[in-house]
Every structure is written in C-alpha cells, then in structure tokens.
Amino acid sequence: MRPVRIVLQPLLDLFKRSPALTMPEMKAALGTRADMTVFRKLGTLDYLTSYSHRGGYYTLGSIPRFDPHGLWRARGACFSRHGTLLATVEVLVRESCAGYHAAELESLLHVSVKDVLRQLTEVERVHREEFGGLYLYTAADRVRRQEQRAARQALGESVDAEQHRRRAAIVLFYSLLDEKQRRLYAGLESLKYGHGGDRHLAQILGLDQETVARGRRELLEGQIDRDRVRAPGGGRPRVEKKRPTS
C-alpha cells in the first residue's frame, strides 16, 4: 500500500486567510488527525509558536510585523521574535533602559511573568533588587545593571517633579472656583484616579472625603442644579432680626 501523501498547499492557503492558527485548524486543513504529521510539514517552513496560550498558536516567520520590542499579537495570541517567554523576558530586561518591574513587563507582554522572573533570577540570568518598595529586574551584567538603576532613579525623579507640577496646577485651578464648582471639579479629578480617588483628592485639596464623593456622584448621576451654588438649606443659617420689645 502506498503511503498517503499530504500536500502542503492547503496549510499555506489557510495561513493567507489567518495569520495565526491552532493545531486543530492545521490538522483539518491537511486532512490528518496526527499532530506529528503537522509538525513534519511545519518543519519544512520557518514557523513560530506563541509564548501565550501555552504555545497553542502557530504562525509563519514571514507573517509577523514585530514592534520595537520584538513582539506581535494575532487572534489574541502573543508571539516574540525571541521565541519563548523565558528568552523574551531575559532579552527585554537586559536591553531595557531602566530595568522593569513585574507589572510593567506584564503590561507589555499581556501574560503573567512572575514564575519566569523567579526562574531567571534563580539561575542569575537577570538581577533582582528592591527599588521604591517594589522589585526591580535588571541585567545580570554588573556594569549594565548600574546604568539601568541610575536611569530608573532619574526616571523616578522626573515623575515626582511632574506629579508636583500637576498637583500645583490642580490646587491653583481649584482656588478659582466657587463652592459647587469645587465639589464637582474634585469629583471629576477623582474619577481619573479610580479606586481611592476620593481620598487622594481630599488630601490634595484639603476637603472632606465625602464632599469629593458627593461631587463624583452628582457628575455620574447627572443630578446637577445649574442655578444654585449651594444645595437648598446649605450655607450659614440666616440671622433673624429681632424687633425691640416695647
């Protein structure tokens, strides 16, 4: 009996329609149930596997348009010019200007990196140290690590200066508003900070936290009296004039 000959063209045609494919999709295109048959065909091509989805997506080497970090996404799957997640994290940390915190890497890579960072730290392929209350991951090379730490220090100082200027601008603008406008403005700024925003704005502006929360609720609910500065009954109580008794 002659062996069944499986042609490659259906797989190439499928890649033209979709930039990233799963194993079941490729098996259906090739008319086979065997993973090994697909891998034999892929072996004749330049292909990449995703570092997300447990390597469950595949693409051809000519398809990705990698960003400056060497990363590319298709169909929700993440691919790297450097191959595996382990190799990718190591390269990113080594080549970064100011090292990375774990959260920064996860935002960039769209996957959890805690286990990978632990592995790389244990075998001394990246360096870990505490910086600003968080772990900072830098290059294993001592000279490169010192450069990254200095850059991170300068970055932190510039962020602090920018935050100071922003706070000063908020306080200055706030001082120009009437009572209602101040409450609404504090509520608006609170929305930008998300959870904990009421407390944060109350500290900056010297307000009661409930006042900020009230302004935020009024904006979200659209319940704003455009004519009144204070709510009915607000402000100091009236002083009644006393008539002299005869």
C-alpha positions as CSV (number, residue, x, y, z in Angstrom):
1,M,0.0,0.0,0.0
2,R,1.3,3.4,-0.9
3,P,1.6,5.9,2.0
4,V,-0.9,8.8,1.9
5,R,0.7,11.9,0.5
6,I,-0.3,15.1,2.3
7,V,0.3,18.3,0.3
8,L,1.4,21.5,2.0
9,Q,-0.6,24.0,-0.1
10,P,-3.8,23.8,1.9
11,L,-1.9,24.8,5.0
12,L,-0.2,27.7,3.2
13,D,-3.6,28.9,1.9
14,L,-5.0,28.8,5.4
15,F,-2.2,31.0,6.7
16,K,-3.0,33.5,4.0
17,R,-6.5,33.8,5.4
18,S,-5.5,33.8,9.1
19,P,-2.1,34.9,10.4
20,A,-2.1,32.6,13.4
21,L,-3.5,29.0,13.6
22,T,-4.2,26.3,16.2
23,M,-3.2,22.7,15.8
24,P,-6.8,21.5,15.2
25,E,-7.2,24.1,12.4
26,M,-4.0,22.9,10.8
27,K,-4.9,19.3,11.0
28,A,-8.3,20.0,9.4
29,A,-6.6,21.8,6.6
30,L,-4.1,19.0,6.0
31,G,-6.8,16.3,6.4
32,T,-5.0,14.5,9.2
33,R,-5.6,13.6,12.8
34,A,-1.9,13.3,13.8
35,D,0.0,16.2,15.4
36,M,3.2,14.7,14.1
37,T,2.1,15.0,10.5
38,V,1.5,18.7,11.1
39,F,4.9,19.1,12.7
40,R,6.6,17.4,9.8
41,K,5.0,19.9,7.4
42,L,5.8,22.8,9.7
43,G,9.4,21.6,9.9
44,T,9.8,22.4,6.2
45,L,8.7,26.0,6.9
46,D,10.0,28.9,9.0
47,Y,7.4,29.0,11.8
48,L,6.9,30.4,15.3
49,T,4.8,29.3,18.3
50,S,3.1,31.7,20.6
51,Y,4.5,32.4,24.1
52,S,0.9,32.8,25.3
53,H,-1.8,30.2,25.3
54,R,0.8,27.5,26.2
55,G,2.3,27.7,22.8
56,G,-1.1,26.8,21.2
57,Y,-0.9,29.2,18.3
58,Y,1.4,29.0,15.3
59,T,2.4,31.4,12.6
60,L,4.9,31.6,9.7
61,G,8.1,33.5,10.2
62,S,7.3,35.8,7.3
63,I,3.9,36.9,8.7
64,P,4.5,38.9,11.9
65,R,5.2,42.6,11.9
66,F,7.1,42.9,15.2
67,D,7.1,46.1,17.2
68,P,10.3,47.7,18.6
69,H,10.3,45.2,21.5
70,G,10.1,42.3,19.1
71,L,6.5,41.5,20.0
72,W,3.5,40.8,17.8
73,R,-0.2,39.7,18.5
74,A,-2.7,37.9,16.3
75,R,-6.1,36.5,17.3
76,G,-5.3,37.3,20.9
77,A,-2.1,35.2,20.9
78,C,1.3,36.7,21.6
79,F,4.4,36.0,19.6
80,S,8.0,37.1,20.1
81,R,11.0,37.5,17.8
82,H,13.0,35.9,20.6
83,G,10.9,32.7,20.8
84,T,9.9,31.5,24.3
85,L,8.6,33.7,27.1
86,L,11.7,32.9,29.1
87,A,14.0,34.1,26.4
88,T,11.8,37.1,25.7
89,V,11.8,38.3,29.3
90,E,15.6,37.9,29.6
91,V,16.2,40.0,26.4
92,L,13.7,42.7,27.4
93,V,15.3,43.1,30.9
94,R,18.8,43.1,29.5
95,E,18.1,45.6,26.8
96,S,15.8,47.9,28.7
97,C,16.9,51.4,29.5
98,A,15.9,51.4,33.2
99,G,15.0,47.7,34.0
100,Y,11.5,46.6,34.6
101,H,9.1,46.0,37.5
102,A,7.0,42.8,37.1
103,A,3.8,44.8,36.5
104,E,5.5,46.7,33.7
105,L,6.5,43.5,31.9
106,E,3.1,42.0,32.3
107,S,1.5,45.1,30.8
108,L,3.9,44.9,27.8
109,L,3.7,41.1,27.3
110,H,0.0,40.6,28.3
111,V,0.8,37.5,30.3
112,S,1.9,36.7,33.8
113,V,5.7,36.8,34.2
114,K,6.2,36.1,38.0
115,D,7.3,32.4,37.5
116,V,9.6,33.3,34.6
117,L,11.2,36.1,36.6
118,R,11.7,33.7,39.5
119,Q,13.4,31.1,37.2
120,L,15.7,33.7,35.6
121,T,16.6,35.2,39.0
122,E,17.5,31.7,40.4
123,V,19.9,31.0,37.6
124,E,21.3,34.5,37.7
125,R,20.3,35.4,34.1
126,V,18.6,38.6,35.5
127,H,19.2,40.5,38.7
128,R,16.5,41.4,41.2
129,E,16.7,44.2,43.8
130,E,14.2,46.2,45.8
131,F,13.6,49.7,44.4
132,G,10.9,52.1,45.6
133,G,9.1,49.4,47.5
134,L,9.0,47.0,44.5
135,Y,11.3,44.5,43.0
136,L,13.3,45.9,40.0
137,Y,14.6,43.4,37.5
138,T,17.8,44.5,35.7
139,A,20.6,42.9,33.6
140,A,22.9,40.2,35.1
141,D,25.9,42.2,34.0
142,R,27.1,44.4,36.8
143,V,28.0,47.5,34.7
144,R,24.8,47.3,32.7
145,R,22.8,46.9,35.9
146,Q,24.3,50.0,37.4
147,E,23.4,52.0,34.3
148,Q,19.8,50.8,34.4
149,R,19.5,51.6,38.1
150,A,20.8,55.1,37.5
151,A,18.3,55.6,34.7
152,R,15.4,54.3,36.9
153,Q,16.5,56.7,39.6
154,A,16.4,59.6,37.1
155,L,13.0,58.4,35.8
156,G,11.6,58.4,39.3
157,E,12.8,61.9,40.0
158,S,11.2,63.2,36.8
159,V,7.9,61.5,37.6
160,D,8.0,63.1,41.1
161,A,8.6,66.5,39.6
162,E,5.7,66.1,37.1
163,Q,3.4,65.0,39.9
164,H,4.3,68.0,41.9
165,R,3.5,70.4,39.0
166,R,0.2,68.6,38.4
167,R,-0.8,68.9,42.0
168,A,0.1,72.6,42.0
169,A,-2.0,73.2,38.8
170,I,-5.0,71.4,40.4
171,V,-4.8,73.4,43.6
172,L,-4.4,76.7,41.6
173,F,-7.4,76.0,39.4
174,Y,-9.5,74.8,42.4
175,S,-8.9,78.1,44.2
176,L,-10.6,80.0,41.3
177,L,-13.9,78.1,41.6
178,D,-17.0,78.7,43.7
179,E,-18.2,76.1,46.2
180,K,-20.3,74.0,43.8
181,Q,-17.7,74.1,41.1
182,R,-15.0,73.0,43.6
183,R,-17.1,70.0,44.6
184,L,-17.7,68.9,41.0
185,Y,-14.1,69.5,40.0
186,A,-12.8,67.4,42.8
187,G,-15.3,64.7,41.8
188,L,-14.2,64.8,38.2
189,E,-10.5,64.5,39.2
190,S,-11.3,61.7,41.5
191,L,-12.8,59.7,38.6
192,K,-9.4,59.8,36.8
193,Y,-7.7,58.0,39.8
194,G,-10.2,55.2,40.1
195,H,-10.3,53.3,43.4
196,G,-9.1,55.6,46.2
197,G,-9.5,58.7,44.1
198,D,-11.9,60.4,46.7
199,R,-9.3,60.0,49.4
200,H,-6.5,61.2,47.2
201,L,-8.2,64.3,46.0
202,A,-9.4,65.1,49.6
203,Q,-5.8,65.1,50.7
204,I,-4.6,67.3,47.8
205,L,-7.4,69.9,48.2
206,G,-7.9,69.7,51.9
207,L,-11.5,68.6,51.6
208,D,-13.7,66.2,53.4
209,Q,-13.7,62.9,51.5
210,E,-17.5,62.8,51.5
211,T,-17.5,66.1,49.7
212,V,-15.4,64.7,46.9
213,A,-17.6,61.6,46.8
214,R,-20.7,63.8,46.5
215,G,-19.3,65.7,43.6
216,R,-18.4,62.5,41.9
217,R,-21.9,61.0,42.4
218,E,-23.5,64.2,41.1
219,L,-21.5,64.0,37.9
220,L,-22.2,60.3,37.3
221,E,-25.9,60.7,38.0
222,G,-26.2,64.0,36.1
223,Q,-28.1,65.5,39.0
224,I,-26.6,69.0,39.0
225,D,-28.6,72.2,39.8
226,R,-27.1,74.6,37.3
227,D,-28.5,77.7,39.1
228,R,-27.6,77.0,42.7
229,V,-24.1,77.3,44.2
230,R,-25.2,75.5,47.4
231,A,-27.9,72.9,47.9
232,P,-31.1,74.1,49.5
233,G,-30.5,74.7,53.1
234,G,-26.8,74.9,52.6
235,G,-24.5,77.6,53.9
236,R,-24.8,79.6,57.2
237,P,-28.2,79.8,58.8
238,R,-30.0,83.1,58.5
239,V,-29.7,85.6,61.2
240,E,-33.2,86.7,62.2
241,K,-33.6,90.4,63.1
242,K,-35.1,90.8,66.5
243,R,-37.6,93.6,66.9
244,P,-37.3,95.5,70.1
245,T,-40.0,94.7,72.6
246,S,-42.0,97.6,73.9
